[in-house]
């Protein structure tokens, strides 16, 4: 038997904590529920840092901003509390009590005070636009209008969880290529700035005629060592100009249009945006948000400006009474399979369900595309670094061999 400490609430919202003996974590959860308590935190020993089955992630620590994972955790906790029978006011009060930092306590306390004073939950969330997006607020507003706040929060939690998983997959896949690039780049810099100059002095003292590859290497090394501040300044200026240009509408369209034309990367971006569009639209439509309002929200959360503008054109077409599938096909930004699935869903009157299937389909394709891209990036990067280092080594060897021929 293992001792588990827990924090829980009853149906009236009263807070309770204690310890129980159970063979495993799931058994501990069941025992707490048999006591007519709703488990909020359960952990081995005295520190309840592990959350319950419905709340698998501990309360986050807020910094200057709130990450998607933090928001997902709060949404998950509040949805579970509301579904357990607590009122929204009591659920927020419970989260305030469980807050582990002053930052999260301040945000939740302010929302709870506004709700307690009679402000709608959506309006209270709107007072924190840096934390809660338009998508989040509008879905809560639709849930309030239909008396389904708990269901709206559950759908939001599912949406945020998929976003977290997608970001996590991309970050995890990029760890090895980034490390490989940093190590390779560091090796090249060390060779050019420290090793090659030593050989340059040696060859200069010997007075031997250097092969062309060695001359090129020596010239590049001398140029970098002599003018590296200028190159660094030019890099900073170029980066600044690029950032300023891409902040304009025209610059963003040019950059995003270029990305869509790149092999593999363009296809991956399309699949990511299709998944985000489909999941968001499905979630909003199921929550009762009108289709035009849903399109406006979707347009604001898409990252690629070219695709976002295309969605804006779709919205205008819907205003003119056209369906979704026709203008979507004319936009020529989504893959044909996605357009076909949406067409079928619209014709059968099950657009929200089909959009969910589209999202699930492209979630899998995104995962496969990321793996494929990474599997190609790694050998290309290794080959490039090997060629650069190989050129440096061969240039040095040619000069050494030539010098030995002169000596002997």
MARBA-135520 format. One record per residue (C-alpha): residue number from 1; x, y, z. Coordinates in steps of 0.02 Angstrom, whole numbers, plus 50000, padded with zeros to 5 digits. Layout:
   pos      px      py      pz
   NUM       X       Y       Z
...
This chain:
   pos      px      py      pz
     1   50000   50000   50000
     2   50054   50178   49962
     3   50005   50334   50058
     4   49924   50468   49947
     5   49885   50645   50002
     6   49741   50733   49916
     7   49651   50898   49899
     8   49468   50890   49849
     9   49299   50976   49853
    10   49126   50915   49889
    11   48970   50957   49789
    12   48942   51115   49890
    13   49116   51177   49847
    14   49188   51152   50021
    15   49374   51121   50018
    16   49449   50965   50101
    17   49615   50875   50110
    18   49686   50719   50189
    19   49779   50556   50159
    20   49726   50381   50108
    21   49810   50212   50081
    22   49791   50136   49908
    23   49883   50008   49800
    24   49903   50131   49655
    25   49857   50304   49593
    26   49694   50256   49505
    27   49635   50161   49659
    28   49669   50317   49763
    29   49560   50419   49644
    30   49418   50294   49660
    31   49428   50292   49850
    32   49419   50482   49857
    33   49265   50481   49745
    34   49184   50349   49855
    35   49200   50474   49997
    36   49089   50591   49893
    37   49235   50706   49859
    38   49295   50771   49692
    39   49485   50751   49685
    40   49578   50906   49627
    41   49756   50855   49674
    42   49823   50684   49719
    43   50004   50636   49752
    44   50110   50507   49840
    45   50168   50561   50012
    46   50129   50728   50090
    47   50149   50845   49941
    48   49997   50844   49826
    49   50089   50893   49669
    50   50011   50765   49554
    51   49838   50805   49491
    52   49690   50691   49472
    53   49637   50589   49322
    54   49540   50735   49254
    55   49680   50856   49293
    56   49843   50777   49240
    57   49951   50932   49243
    58   49990   51037   49399
    59   49939   51217   49413
    60   50060   51321   49309
    61   50170   51463   49365
    62   50126   51620   49268
    63   50261   51734   49203
    64   50239   51889   49097
    65   50129   51791   48979
    66   50027   51632   48989
    67   50077   51488   48876
    68   49953   51377   48787
    69   49997   51237   48908
    70   49959   51348   49058
    71   49792   51400   48984
    72   49749   51219   48944
    73   49782   51170   49125
    74   49669   51305   49197
    75   49532   51265   49071
    76   49544   51080   49110
    77   49531   51109   49296
    78   49385   51229   49286
    79   49291   51118   49163
    80   49309   50969   49279
    81   49253   51069   49431
    82   49099   51137   49341
    83   49055   50965   49272
    84   49065   50894   49449
    85   48917   51002   49499
    86   49002   51158   49567
    87   48940   51328   49513
    88   49057   51434   49409
    89   49083   51551   49557
    90   49130   51406   49672
    91   49241   51328   49539
    92   49339   51490   49519
    93   49350   51507   49708
    94   49425   51333   49719
    95   49555   51372   49586
    96   49601   51531   49679
    97   49631   51430   49838
    98   49739   51307   49742
    99   49842   51441   49655
   100   50027   51416   49691
   101   50089   51587   49634
   102   50033   51765   49660
   103   50018   51793   49473
   104   49891   51656   49442
   105   49800   51700   49603
   106   49784   51880   49544
   107   49712   51833   49374
   108   49588   51706   49441
   109   49538   51817   49587
   110   49497   51961   49471
   111   49392   51849   49358
   112   49303   51774   49508
   113   49264   51947   49582
   114   49190   52007   49418
   115   49084   51849   49398
   116   49026   51862   49580
   117   48976   52044   49550
   118   48863   51992   49406
   119   48978   52010   49255
   120   48965   51871   49129
   121   49108   51747   49127
   122   49154   51793   48948
   123   49160   51979   48989
   124   49268   51943   49141
   125   49389   51844   49032
   126   49390   51987   48905
   127   49470   52097   49038
   128   49628   51991   49016
   129   49657   51993   48827
   130   49840   51949   48849
   131   49786   51782   48925
   132   49621   51737   48841
   133   49606   51747   48651
   134   49454   51798   48550
   135   49426   51614   48513
   136   49423   51572   48699
   137   49308   51716   48746
   138   49183   51686   48605
   139   49171   51501   48641
   140   49136   51538   48825
   141   49009   51669   48774
   142   48920   51543   48663
   143   48924   51414   48804
   144   48848   51540   48925
   145   48709   51582   48801
   146   48665   51398   48786
   147   48690   51355   48970
   148   48836   51241   48928
   149   48988   51326   49005
   150   49062   51161   49062
   151   49045   51086   48889
   152   49121   51240   48808
   153   49269   51232   48928
   154   49291   51046   48890
   155   49297   51082   48704
   156   49420   51223   48733
   157   49529   51106   48836
   158   49528   50978   48696
   159   49572   51113   48569
   160   49714   51181   48675
   161   49780   51007   48711
   162   49797   50971   48525
   163   49887   51137   48502
   164   50007   51093   48642
   165   50040   50921   48568
   166   50075   50995   48396
   167   50197   51124   48465
   168   50280   50992   48572
   169   50303   50876   48423
   170   50383   51014   48320
   171   50499   51068   48460
   172   50551   50890   48501
   173   50586   50851   48318
   174   50695   51006   48299
   175   50806   50976   48452
   176   50931   50859   48367
   177   50950   50962   48205
   178   50978   51121   48307
   179   51111   51037   48415
   180   51192   50963   48260
   181   51197   51133   48176
   182   51270   51220   48329
   183   51407   51090   48350
   184   51451   51091   48165
   185   51449   51281   48154
   186   51558   51294   48309
   187   51684   51172   48235
   188   51693   51272   48073
   189   51716   51437   48165
   190   51855   51365   48273
   191   51945   51294   48122
   192   51934   51456   48020
   193   51975   51578   48160
   194   52105   51481   48262
   195   52175   51332   48167
   196   52190   51401   47990
   197   52283   51561   48043
   198   52417   51454   48128
   199   52445   51357   47967
   200   52443   51520   47868
   201   52592   51585   47968
   202   52683   51420   47943
   203   52656   51420   47755
   204   52706   51602   47743
   205   52872   51567   47832
   206   52906   51422   47716
   207   52874   51530   47562
   208   52793   51386   47469
   209   52669   51413   47327
   210   52498   51367   47393
   211   52366   51268   47297
   212   52210   51365   47243
   213   52094   51284   47374
   214   52218   51333   47511
   215   52231   51511   47445
   216   52042   51526   47445
   217   52032   51458   47623
   218   52169   51575   47685
   219   52085   51725   47604
   220   51915   51682   47681
   221   51994   51656   47852
   222   52090   51821   47844
   223   51934   51913   47784
   224   51827   51845   47926
   225   51958   51881   48060
   226   51993   52056   47995
   227   51815   52114   47960
   228   51706   52009   48075
   229   51636   52165   48163
   230   51579   52230   47993
   231   51498   52063   47948
   232   51414   52055   48119
   233   51349   52233   48099
   234   51285   52193   47923
   235   51197   52038   47992
   236   51112   52142   48127
   237   51060   52276   48002
   238   50997   52146   47879
   239   50898   52057   48015
   240   50824   52221   48073
   241   50773   52271   47896
   242   50695   52100   47868
   243   50596   52110   48030
   244   50535   52285   47989
   245   50483   52233   47814
   246   50391   52078   47876
   247   50293   52183   48000
   248   50204   52268   47855
   249   50058   52184   47768
   250   50151   52176   47604
   251   50307   52103   47686
   252   50206   51972   47780
   253   50118   51916   47621
   254   50283   51905   47528
   255   50366   51803   47666
   256   50218   51686   47693
   257   50192   51665   47506
   258   50376   51619   47487
   259   50363   51492   47627
   260   50214   51409   47544
   261   50316   51387   47384
   262   50461   51299   47470
   263   50468   51110   47443
   264   50413   51007   47594
   265   50402   51161   47707
   266   50260   51237   47606
   267   50162   51074   47611
   268   50191   51060   47799
   269   50130   51238   47829
   270   49972   51205   47728
   271   49935   51048   47828
   272   49962   51138   47994
   273   49847   51280   47944
   274   49715   51158   47878
   275   49717   51067   48044
   276   49705   51230   48142
   277   49566   51297   48031
   278   49464   51136   48037
   279   49481   51107   48225
   280   49440   51288   48267
   281   49290   51296   48151
   282   49224   51129   48216
   283   49244   51183   48396
   284   49160   51351   48367
   285   49015   51279   48267
   286   48983   51142   48397
   287   48981   51277   48532
   288   48846   51373   48439
   289   48951   51516   48371
   290   48875   51584   48208
   291   48973   51533   48053
   292   49019   51712   48001
   293   49082   51752   48175
   294   49175   51586   48178
   295   49260   51628   48013
   296   49316   51795   48082
   297   49392   51711   48235
   298   49477   51577   48129
   299   49552   51709   48016
   300   49630   51797   48166
   301   49718   51641   48233
   302   49795   51578   48070
   303   49981   51615   48062
   304   50011   51616   47874
   305   49950   51781   47804
   306   49915   51714   47629
   307   49799   51579   47698
   308   49724   51702   47822
   309   49681   51822   47681
   310   49602   51678   47585
   311   49492   51641   47736
   312   49443   51825   47738
   313   49385   51808   47558
   314   49286   51652   47608
   315   49199   51754   47741
   316   49149   51884   47613
   317   49083   51747   47499
   318   48978   51678   47643
   319   48905   51851   47669
   320   48850   51850   47488
   321   48758   51687   47517
   322   48884   51567   47442
   323   48927   51403   47528
   324   49094   51362   47608
   325   49161   51227   47494
   326   49150   51321   47328
   327   49248   51478   47380
   328   49369   51366   47476
   329   49409   51272   47317
   330   49429   51435   47219
   331   49549   51503   47350
   332   49674   51365   47302
   333   49764   51369   47470
   334   49700   51208   47549
   335   49745   51033   47489
   336   49614   50955   47373
   337   49574   50815   47496
   338   49530   50939   47634
   339   49418   51036   47515
   340   49331   50876   47459
   341   49299   50820   47639
   342   49227   50990   47685
   343   49118   50985   47528
   344   49047   50817   47581
   345   49016   50879   47758
   346   48926   51035   47697
   347   48817   50935   47577
   348   48769   50808   47711
   349   48731   50940   47843
   350   48868   50877   47959
   351   48999   51010   47929
   352   49060   51018   48110
   353   49086   50828   48118
   354   49176   50826   47950
   355   49287   50971   48002
   356   49336   50870   48156
   357   49382   50723   48043
   358   49483   50840   47931
   359   49577   50903   48083
   360   49613   50727   48144
   361   49670   50673   47970
   362   49788   50819   47950
   363   49853   50804   48128
   364   49921   50634   48077
   365   49986   50702   47912
   366   50074   50845   48002
   367   50159   50722   48118
   368   50216   50616   47970
   369   50271   50771   47872
   370   50375   50832   48020
   371   50461   50664   48034
   372   50494   50663   47847
   373   50563   50840   47850
   374   50676   50804   47998
   375   50736   50641   47918
   376   50791   50745   47768
   377   50861   50892   47866
   378   50980   50784   47968
   379   51076   50701   47824
   380   51079   50863   47723
   381   51148   50958   47871
   382   51277   50822   47907
   383   51328   50820   47724
   384   51346   51009   47717
   385   51450   51018   47876
   386   51556   50872   47816
   387   51589   50959   47650
   388   51641   51121   47735
   389   51755   51035   47860
   390   51819   50918   47724
   391   51864   51067   47614
   392   51961   51146   47757
   393   52055   50986   47797
   394   52094   50945   47615
   395   52154   51123   47583
   396   52275   51107   47729
   397   52336   50935   47673
   398   52367   50993   47495
   399   52474   51136   47558
   400   52570   51022   47678
   401   52602   50893   47541
   402   52659   51029   47422
   403   52777   51101   47552
   404   52853   50929   47585
   405   52883   50906   47399
   406   52980   51069   47394
   407   53084   51025   47547
   408   53132   50853   47484
